[in-house]
Amino acid sequence: MRESLSRIQKELRAAVETQRYEEIQRQVLAFCEAAEGHARALPPGDPRVGEIAALTQEVLEWTRTMVQAGRACLILQLRQIPKVKQYVPGPLPMPPTMRLDV
């Protein structure tokens, strides 16, 4: 089962790197299902369940970060096209990240 997680992770990373968003969605679901199946097959309290959870979190965080970065790059490229500028909204204002209550 560990091999299937590695294979799916490899396929997911390849889909992310080539910005194939439909494939990314399929691979994320496949990875999560495989991880869940592998974790459920282990006896209760097995420390490998935590390892699977950590790997799943790492893969999903990496995927989210890379997809967001890829989409941001596409938006920047679109903004460079004069005719598209009127259809692509400008950058959103940054929300305040800190508030001081006095």
C-alpha distances in whole Angstrom, upper triangle without the diagonal:
4,5,5,7,9,10,11,12,14,16,17,19,20,21,23,25,26,27,25,25,24,21,20,21,18,16,16,16,13,11,13,11,8,9,11,9,6,10,11,10,11,15,17,19,16,16,12,13,16,14,11,15,16,14,14,18,18,17,19,22,22,21,24,26,26,27,30,31,31,32,35,36,36,39,40,41,42,45,46,47,50,50,47,48,50,47,44,45,46,44,44,45,43,43,45,42,45,47,50,52,55
4,5,5,6,9,10,11,12,14,15,17,19,20,21,23,25,26,25,25,24,21,20,21,19,16,16,16,13,11,13,13,9,9,12,11,8,10,13,12,12,16,18,18,15,15,11,12,14,11,9,13,14,11,12,16,16,14,17,20,19,19,22,24,24,25,28,29,29,31,33,34,35,37,39,39,41,43,44,46,49,49,46,47,49,46,43,44,44,42,42,44,42,42,43,40,43,45,48,50,53
4,5,5,6,9,10,11,12,14,15,17,18,20,21,23,24,23,24,23,20,19,20,18,15,16,17,13,11,14,14,10,11,14,13,11,14,16,15,16,19,22,22,19,18,15,16,17,15,13,16,17,13,14,18,17,15,18,21,20,20,23,25,24,25,28,29,28,30,33,33,34,36,38,38,39,42,43,44,48,48,45,46,48,45,43,44,44,42,42,44,42,43,44,42,44,47,50,52,55
4,5,5,6,8,10,10,12,14,15,16,18,20,21,22,21,21,20,17,16,17,15,12,13,13,10,8,11,11,7,9,12,11,10,13,15,14,16,19,22,22,20,19,16,16,18,15,13,15,17,13,13,17,17,14,16,20,19,18,21,23,22,23,26,27,26,28,31,31,32,34,36,36,37,40,41,42,46,46,42,44,46,43,40,41,42,40,40,43,41,41,43,41,43,46,49,51,54
4,5,5,6,9,10,10,12,14,15,16,18,20,21,20,20,19,16,15,16,14,10,11,12,9,6,9,10,6,7,10,10,9,11,14,14,15,19,20,21,18,17,13,13,15,12,9,12,13,10,9,13,13,11,13,16,15,15,18,20,19,20,23,24,24,26,29,29,30,32,34,34,36,38,39,41,44,44,41,42,44,41,38,39,40,38,37,39,37,38,39,37,40,42,45,47,51
4,6,5,6,9,10,11,12,14,15,16,19,20,19,20,20,16,15,17,15,12,13,14,12,9,12,13,10,10,14,14,12,15,18,17,18,21,23,23,20,19,15,16,17,13,11,14,14,10,11,14,13,11,14,16,15,15,18,20,19,20,23,24,23,26,28,28,29,32,33,33,35,37,38,40,43,44,40,41,44,41,38,39,40,37,38,40,38,38,40,37,40,43,46,48,52
4,5,5,6,9,10,11,12,14,15,17,18,17,18,18,14,14,16,14,10,12,14,11,9,13,13,11,12,15,15,14,17,19,19,20,24,26,26,23,22,18,19,20,17,15,17,17,14,14,17,16,13,15,18,16,15,19,21,19,20,23,24,23,25,28,28,28,31,33,32,34,37,38,38,42,42,39,40,43,40,37,39,39,37,38,40,38,39,41,39,42,45,48,50,54
4,5,5,6,9,10,10,12,14,15,16,15,15,15,11,10,12,10,7,8,10,7,6,10,11,9,10,13,14,13,16,18,18,20,23,25,25,23,22,18,18,19,17,14,15,16,12,11,15,14,11,12,16,14,13,16,18,17,17,21,22,20,22,25,26,26,28,30,30,31,34,35,36,40,40,37,38,40,37,35,36,37,35,35,37,36,36,38,36,39,42,45,48,51
4,5,5,6,9,10,10,12,14,15,15,15,15,12,10,12,12,8,8,11,9,7,10,12,10,11,14,15,14,16,19,19,20,24,25,25,22,21,18,17,18,15,12,14,14,10,9,12,11,7,10,13,11,10,14,15,14,15,18,19,18,21,23,23,24,27,28,28,30,33,34,35,38,39,35,36,39,36,33,34,35,33,33,35,33,34,36,34,36,40,43,45,48
4,5,5,6,9,10,11,13,14,14,15,16,12,11,14,13,10,11,14,12,10,14,15,14,14,18,18,17,19,22,22,23,27,28,28,25,24,20,21,21,18,16,17,17,13,13,15,13,10,13,15,13,12,15,16,14,16,19,19,18,21,23,23,23,27,28,28,29,32,33,34,38,38,35,36,39,36,33,35,35,33,34,36,34,36,37,35,38,42,45,47,51
4,6,5,6,9,10,11,12,11,12,13,9,9,11,10,7,10,12,10,10,13,15,13,15,18,18,18,21,23,23,25,28,30,30,27,26,23,22,23,20,18,19,19,15,14,17,15,12,13,16,14,12,15,17,14,15,18,19,17,19,22,22,22,25,27,26,28,31,32,32,36,36,33,34,37,34,32,33,34,32,33,36,34,35,38,36,39,42,46,48,51
4,5,5,6,9,10,10,10,10,11,8,6,9,9,5,7,10,9,8,11,13,13,14,17,18,18,20,22,23,24,28,29,29,27,25,22,21,21,19,16,17,17,13,12,14,13,9,10,13,11,8,12,13,11,11,15,16,15,17,19,20,20,23,24,24,26,28,30,30,34,34,31,32,34,31,29,30,31,29,30,32,31,32,34,32,36,39,42,44,48
4,5,5,6,9,10,10,11,13,10,8,12,12,9,10,13,13,11,14,17,16,16,19,21,20,22,25,25,26,30,30,30,28,26,23,22,22,19,17,18,17,14,13,14,12,9,10,12,9,8,11,12,9,11,14,14,13,16,18,18,18,21,23,23,24,27,28,29,33,33,30,31,34,31,28,30,30,28,29,31,30,31,33,31,34,38,41,43,47
4,5,5,6,9,9,11,13,10,9,13,13,10,12,15,14,14,17,19,18,19,22,23,23,25,27,28,29,32,33,33,31,29,26,26,25,23,21,22,21,17,17,18,16,13,14,15,12,11,14,15,11,12,16,15,13,16,19,18,18,21,23,22,24,27,27,28,32,32,29,31,33,31,28,30,30,29,30,33,31,33,35,34,37,40,44,46,50
4,6,5,6,5,7,9,6,6,9,10,8,10,13,13,13,16,18,18,19,21,23,23,25,27,28,29,33,34,34,32,30,27,26,26,24,21,22,21,18,17,18,17,13,13,15,13,10,13,14,11,10,14,14,12,14,17,16,16,19,21,20,22,25,25,26,30,30,27,28,31,28,25,27,28,27,28,31,30,31,34,33,36,39,43,45,49
4,5,5,6,7,10,8,6,10,11,10,10,14,14,14,16,19,19,19,22,23,24,25,27,29,30,33,34,33,31,30,27,26,25,23,21,21,20,17,16,16,14,11,11,12,10,7,9,10,7,7,10,10,9,11,14,13,14,17,18,18,20,22,23,25,28,28,25,26,29,26,23,25,25,24,25,27,26,28,30,29,33,36,39,42,45
4,6,8,10,13,11,10,13,15,13,14,17,18,17,19,22,21,22,25,26,26,28,30,31,32,36,36,36,34,32,29,28,27,25,23,23,22,19,18,19,16,13,14,14,11,10,12,12,8,9,12,11,9,12,14,13,13,17,18,17,19,22,22,24,27,28,25,26,29,27,24,26,26,24,26,28,27,29,32,30,34,37,40,43,47
4,6,9,11,10,10,13,14,13,15,18,18,18,21,23,23,24,26,28,28,30,32,33,34,38,38,38,36,34,31,31,30,28,26,26,25,22,21,21,20,16,17,17,14,12,14,14,11,10,13,12,9,12,14,13,12,16,17,16,18,21,21,22,26,26,23,25,27,25,23,25,26,25,26,29,29,31,33,32,36,39,43,45,49
4,6,9,9,8,11,13,13,14,17,17,18,20,22,22,23,26,27,28,29,31,33,34,38,38,38,36,34,31,30,30,28,26,25,24,22,20,20,19,16,15,16,14,11,12,12,9,7,10,10,7,9,12,11,10,13,15,14,16,19,20,20,24,24,21,22,25,22,20,22,23,22,23,26,26,28,31,30,34,37,40,43,46
4,6,5,6,9,10,11,12,15,15,16,18,20,21,22,24,26,26,28,30,31,33,36,37,37,36,34,31,30,30,28,25,25,25,22,20,21,20,16,16,17,15,12,13,15,12,10,13,14,11,11,15,14,13,16,18,17,18,21,22,22,26,25,22,24,26,23,21,24,25,24,25,29,28,30,33,32,36,39,42,45,48
4,5,5,6,9,10,10,13,14,15,17,18,20,21,23,24,25,27,29,30,32,35,35,36,34,33,30,29,28,27,24,24,24,21,19,19,19,16,14,16,14,11,11,13,11,8,11,13,10,10,14,14,13,15,18,18,18,21,23,23,26,25,22,24,25,22,20,22,23,23,23,26,26,28,31,30,34,36,40,42,46
4,5,5,6,9,10,11,13,14,16,17,19,20,22,23,24,26,27,29,31,34,35,36,34,33,30,29,29,28,24,24,25,22,19,20,20,17,15,18,17,13,14,16,15,12,15,17,14,14,17,18,16,18,21,21,21,24,26,25,29,27,24,26,27,24,22,24,26,26,26,29,29,30,33,33,36,39,42,44,48
4,5,5,6,9,10,10,12,14,15,16,18,20,21,22,24,26,27,29,32,33,34,32,31,28,27,27,25,22,22,23,20,18,19,19,15,14,17,16,12,14,16,14,12,16,17,15,15,19,19,18,20,23,22,23,26,27,27,31,30,27,29,30,27,25,27,29,28,28,32,31,32,35,34,37,40,44,46,49
4,5,5,6,9,10,10,12,14,15,16,18,20,21,22,24,26,27,31,31,31,30,29,26,24,24,23,20,19,20,17,15,16,15,12,11,13,12,8,10,13,11,9,13,14,13,13,17,17,17,19,22,22,22,25,27,27,30,30,27,28,30,27,24,26,27,26,26,29,28,29,32,31,34,37,40,42,46
4,6,5,6,9,10,11,12,14,15,17,18,20,21,23,24,26,30,30,31,29,28,26,24,24,23,20,19,20,18,15,16,16,13,11,14,14,10,11,14,13,11,14,16,15,15,18,19,19,20,23,23,24,26,28,29,32,31,27,29,30,27,25,26,27,26,26,29,28,29,32,30,34,36,40,42,45
4,6,5,6,9,10,11,12,14,15,16,18,20,21,23,25,28,29,30,28,28,25,23,24,23,19,19,20,18,15,17,18,14,13,16,16,13,14,17,16,14,17,20,18,18,22,23,22,24,27,26,26,29,31,31,35,34,30,32,33,30,28,29,31,30,30,33,32,33,35,34,37,40,43,45,49
4,5,5,6,8,10,10,12,14,15,16,18,20,21,23,26,27,28,26,25,22,21,21,20,16,17,18,15,12,15,15,11,11,14,13,10,13,16,14,13,17,19,17,18,21,22,22,24,27,27,27,30,32,32,36,35,32,33,35,32,29,31,32,30,30,33,32,33,35,33,37,39,43,45,48
4,5,5,6,9,10,10,12,14,15,16,18,20,22,25,25,26,24,23,20,19,19,18,14,14,15,13,10,11,12,9,8,11,11,9,10,14,13,12,15,17,17,17,20,22,22,24,26,27,27,30,32,32,36,35,32,33,34,31,29,29,30,29,28,31,29,30,32,30,33,36,39,41,45
4,5,5,6,9,10,11,12,14,15,16,18,20,23,24,25,24,23,21,18,19,19,15,15,17,15,11,13,15,12,10,14,15,12,13,17,17,15,18,21,20,20,23,25,24,26,29,29,30,32,34,35,38,37,34,35,36,33,31,31,33,31,31,33,32,32,34,32,35,38,41,43,46
4,6,5,6,9,10,10,12,14,15,16,19,22,23,24,23,23,19,18,19,18,14,15,17,14,11,14,15,12,12,16,16,14,16,19,18,17,20,23,22,22,26,27,26,28,31,31,32,34,36,37,40,39,36,37,39,35,33,34,36,34,34,36,35,35,37,35,38,41,44,46,49
4,5,5,6,9,10,10,12,14,15,17,20,21,22,20,20,16,15,16,14,11,12,13,10,8,11,12,9,9,13,13,12,14,17,17,16,19,21,21,22,25,26,26,28,31,31,32,34,36,37,40,40,36,38,39,36,34,34,35,33,33,35,33,34,36,33,36,39,42,44,47
4,5,5,6,8,10,10,12,14,16,19,19,20,19,18,15,13,14,14,10,10,12,10,7,10,12,10,9,13,14,13,14,17,18,17,20,22,22,23,26,27,27,29,31,32,33,35,37,38,41,41,37,38,40,36,34,34,35,33,32,34,33,32,34,32,35,37,40,42,45
4,5,5,6,9,10,10,12,15,18,18,20,19,19,16,14,16,16,12,12,15,13,10,13,16,13,13,17,18,16,18,21,21,20,23,25,25,26,29,30,30,32,34,35,36,38,40,41,44,43,40,41,42,39,36,37,38,36,35,38,36,36,38,35,38,40,43,45,48
4,5,5,6,9,10,11,13,16,18,19,17,17,14,13,15,14,10,12,14,12,10,14,15,13,14,17,18,17,19,22,22,21,24,26,26,27,30,31,31,33,36,36,37,39,41,42,45,45,41,43,44,41,38,39,40,38,38,40,38,38,39,37,40,42,45,47,50
4,5,5,6,9,10,11,14,15,16,14,14,11,9,11,10,6,8,11,9,7,11,12,11,12,15,16,16,18,20,21,21,24,26,26,27,29,31,31,33,35,36,37,39,41,42,46,45,42,43,44,41,38,39,40,37,36,38,36,36,37,35,37,40,42,44,47
4,5,5,6,9,10,13,13,15,14,14,12,9,12,12,8,9,12,12,9,12,15,14,14,17,19,18,19,22,23,23,25,28,28,29,31,33,33,35,37,38,39,41,43,44,47,47,43,44,45,42,40,40,41,38,37,39,37,36,38,35,37,40,42,44,47
4,5,5,6,9,12,13,16,14,15,13,11,14,14,10,12,15,14,12,16,18,17,17,20,22,21,22,25,26,26,28,30,30,31,34,35,36,37,40,41,41,44,46,47,50,49,46,47,48,45,42,43,44,42,41,42,41,40,41,39,41,43,46,47,51
4,6,5,7,10,12,14,12,13,9,8,12,11,8,11,13,12,12,15,17,16,17,20,21,21,23,25,26,26,29,30,31,32,34,36,36,38,40,41,42,44,46,47,51,50,47,48,49,46,44,44,45,42,42,43,41,41,42,39,41,44,46,48,51
4,5,5,8,9,10,9,10,8,5,9,9,7,8,12,12,11,14,16,16,17,19,21,21,23,25,26,27,29,31,31,32,35,36,37,39,41,42,43,45,47,48,51,51,47,48,50,46,44,44,44,42,41,42,40,39,40,37,39,41,44,45,48
4,5,8,8,11,10,12,11,8,12,13,11,12,15,15,14,17,19,19,19,22,24,24,25,28,29,29,31,33,34,35,37,39,39,41,43,44,45,47,49,50,53,53,49,50,51,48,45,46,46,44,43,44,42,41,42,40,41,43,46,47,50
4,7,9,12,10,13,11,10,13,14,12,14,17,17,16,19,21,21,22,24,26,26,27,30,31,31,33,35,36,37,39,41,41,43,45,46,47,49,51,52,55,55,51,52,54,50,48,48,49,47,46,47,45,44,45,43,44,47,49,50,53
4,7,8,6,9,8,7,11,12,11,13,16,16,16,19,20,21,22,24,26,26,28,30,31,32,34,36,36,38,40,41,42,44,46,47,48,50,52,53,57,56,53,53,55,52,49,49,50,47,46,47,45,44,45,42,44,46,48,49,52
4,6,6,9,10,9,12,14,13,15,18,18,19,21,23,24,25,27,29,29,31,33,34,35,37,39,39,41,43,44,45,47,49,50,51,53,55,56,60,59,56,56,58,55,52,52,52,50,48,49,47,46,46,43,45,47,49,49,52
4,6,9,10,9,11,14,13,14,17,18,18,20,22,24,24,26,28,29,30,32,34,34,36,38,39,40,42,44,45,46,48,50,51,52,55,56,59,59,55,56,57,54,51,51,51,48,47,48,45,44,44,41,42,44,46,46,49
4,6,9,8,9,12,13,13,15,17,18,19,21,23,24,25,27,28,29,31,33,34,35,37,39,40,41,43,45,46,48,49,50,52,54,56,59,59,55,55,57,54,51,50,50,48,46,47,44,42,42,39,40,42,44,45,47
4,5,6,8,10,11,12,14,15,16,18,20,21,22,24,26,27,28,30,31,33,34,36,37,39,40,42,43,45,46,48,49,51,53,55,58,58,54,54,56,53,50,50,50,47,46,47,44,43,43,40,41,43,45,46,49
4,5,6,7,9,10,11,13,15,16,17,19,20,22,23,25,26,28,29,31,32,34,35,37,38,40,41,43,44,46,47,49,50,52,56,56,52,52,54,51,48,48,48,45,44,44,41,40,40,37,38,41,42,44,47
4,5,5,6,9,10,10,12,14,15,16,18,20,21,22,24,26,27,28,30,31,33,34,36,37,39,40,42,43,45,46,48,50,53,54,50,50,52,49,46,46,46,43,42,43,40,40,40,37,39,41,43,45,48
4,5,5,6,9,10,11,12,14,15,16,18,20,21,22,24,26,27,29,30,31,33,35,36,37,39,41,42,43,45,47,49,52,52,48,49,50,47,44,44,44,41,40,41,38,38,38,35,37,39,41,42,45
4,5,5,6,9,10,10,12,14,15,16,18,20,21,22,24,26,27,28,30,31,33,34,36,37,39,41,42,43,45,47,50,51,47,47,49,46,43,42,42,39,38,39,36,35,35,32,33,36,38,39,42
4,5,5,6,9,10,10,12,14,15,16,18,20,21,22,24,26,27,28,30,32,33,34,36,37,39,41,42,44,46,49,49,46,46,48,45,42,42,42,39,38,39,36,35,36,33,34,37,39,41,44
4,5,5,6,9,10,10,12,14,15,16,18,20,21,22,24,26,27,28,30,31,33,34,36,37,39,41,42,44,47,47,44,44,46,43,40,40,40,38,37,38,35,35,36,33,35,37,40,41,45
4,5,5,6,9,10,11,12,14,15,16,18,20,21,22,24,26,27,28,30,32,33,35,36,37,39,41,43,46,46,42,42,44,41,38,38,38,35,34,35,32,32,32,30,31,34,36,38,41
4,5,5,6,9,10,11,12,14,15,16,18,20,21,22,24,26,27,29,30,32,33,35,36,38,39,41,45,45,41,41,43,41,37,37,37,34,33,34,31,30,31,28,30,32,35,37,40
4,5,5,6,9,10,11,12,14,15,16,18,20,21,22,24,26,27,28,30,32,33,34,36,38,40,43,43,40,40,42,39,36,36,36,33,33,34,31,31,32,29,31,34,37,39,42
4,5,5,6,9,10,11,12,14,15,16,18,20,21,22,24,26,27,29,30,32,33,35,37,38,41,41,38,38,40,37,34,34,34,32,31,32,30,30,31,28,31,33,36,38,41
4,6,5,6,8,10,11,12,14,15,16,18,20,21,22,24,26,27,29,30,32,33,35,37,40,40,37,37,38,36,32,32,32,29,28,29,27,26,27,25,27,30,32,34,38
4,6,5,6,9,10,11,12,14,15,16,18,20,21,23,24,26,27,29,30,32,33,36,39,39,36,36,38,35,32,32,32,29,28,29,27,27,28,25,27,30,33,35,39
4,6,5,6,9,10,11,12,14,15,16,18,20,21,22,24,26,27,28,30,32,34,37,37,34,34,36,34,31,31,31,28,28,29,27,28,29,27,29,32,35,38,41
4,5,5,6,9,10,10,12,14,15,16,18,20,21,22,24,26,27,29,31,32,35,35,32,32,34,31,28,28,28,26,25,27,25,25,27,24,27,30,33,35,39
4,5,5,6,9,10,11,12,14,15,16,18,20,21,23,24,26,27,29,31,34,35,31,31,33,30,27,27,26,24,23,24,22,22,23,21,24,27,30,32,36
4,6,5,6,9,10,11,12,14,15,16,18,20,21,22,24,26,27,29,33,33,30,30,32,30,27,27,26,24,23,25,23,24,25,23,26,29,32,35,38
4,6,5,6,8,10,10,12,14,15,16,18,20,21,22,24,26,28,31,31,28,28,30,28,25,25,25,23,23,25,23,24,26,24,27,30,34,36,40
4,6,5,6,9,10,11,12,14,15,17,18,20,21,23,25,27,29,30,26,26,28,25,22,22,22,20,19,21,20,20,23,21,24,27,31,33,36
4,6,5,6,9,10,11,12,14,15,17,18,20,21,23,25,28,29,25,25,27,25,22,22,21,18,18,20,18,19,21,19,23,26,29,32,35
4,5,5,6,9,10,10,12,14,15,16,18,20,21,23,27,27,24,24,27,24,21,22,21,19,20,22,20,22,24,23,26,29,33,35,39
4,5,5,6,8,10,11,12,14,15,16,18,20,22,25,25,22,22,24,22,19,19,20,18,18,21,20,21,24,23,26,29,33,36,39
4,5,5,6,9,10,11,12,14,15,17,19,21,24,24,20,20,22,20,17,17,17,14,15,17,16,18,20,19,23,26,30,32,36
4,5,5,6,9,10,11,12,14,15,17,19,22,23,20,20,22,20,17,17,17,14,15,18,17,19,21,20,24,27,31,33,37
4,5,5,6,9,10,11,12,14,16,18,21,22,18,19,21,19,16,17,17,16,17,20,19,22,24,24,27,31,34,37,40
4,5,5,6,9,10,11,12,15,16,19,19,16,16,18,16,13,14,14,13,15,18,18,20,23,23,27,29,33,36,39
4,5,5,6,9,10,11,13,15,18,19,15,15,17,16,12,12,12,10,12,15,15,17,20,20,24,27,31,33,37
4,5,5,6,9,10,11,13,16,18,15,15,18,16,13,14,14,12,15,18,18,21,23,23,27,30,34,37,40
4,5,5,6,9,10,11,15,15,12,13,16,14,11,13,13,13,16,19,20,22,25,26,29,32,36,39,42
4,5,5,6,9,10,13,14,10,10,13,11,8,9,10,10,12,16,17,20,23,24,27,30,33,36,39
4,5,5,7,9,12,14,11,10,13,13,10,11,10,10,13,16,17,20,23,24,27,30,33,36,39
4,5,5,7,11,12,10,10,14,13,11,13,13,13,16,19,21,24,27,27,31,34,37,40,43
4,5,5,9,9,6,7,10,10,8,11,11,13,16,19,21,24,27,28,32,34,38,40,43
4,5,7,9,6,5,9,9,7,9,9,10,14,17,19,22,25,26,30,32,36,38,41
4,6,9,8,7,11,12,10,13,12,13,17,20,21,25,28,29,32,35,38,41,44
4,6,5,6,10,10,10,13,13,16,19,22,24,27,30,32,35,38,41,44,46
4,6,5,8,10,10,13,13,16,19,22,25,28,31,33,36,38,41,44,47
4,6,7,8,10,13,14,17,20,23,26,29,32,34,37,39,42,45,48
4,5,5,6,10,11,14,17,20,23,26,29,31,34,36,40,42,45
4,5,5,8,8,12,15,17,20,23,26,28,32,34,37,39,42
4,6,7,9,13,15,18,21,24,27,29,33,34,37,39,42
4,6,9,13,14,18,21,23,27,29,32,33,37,39,42
4,6,9,11,15,17,20,23,25,29,30,34,36,39
4,7,8,11,14,17,20,22,26,27,31,33,36
4,6,9,12,15,18,20,23,25,28,31,34
4,6,9,12,15,17,20,22,26,28,31
4,6,9,12,14,17,19,23,25,28
4,6,9,12,15,16,19,22,25
4,6,8,11,14,17,20,23
4,6,9,11,14,17,20
4,6,7,11,13,16
4,7,10,13,16
4,7,10,13
4,6,10
4,6
4
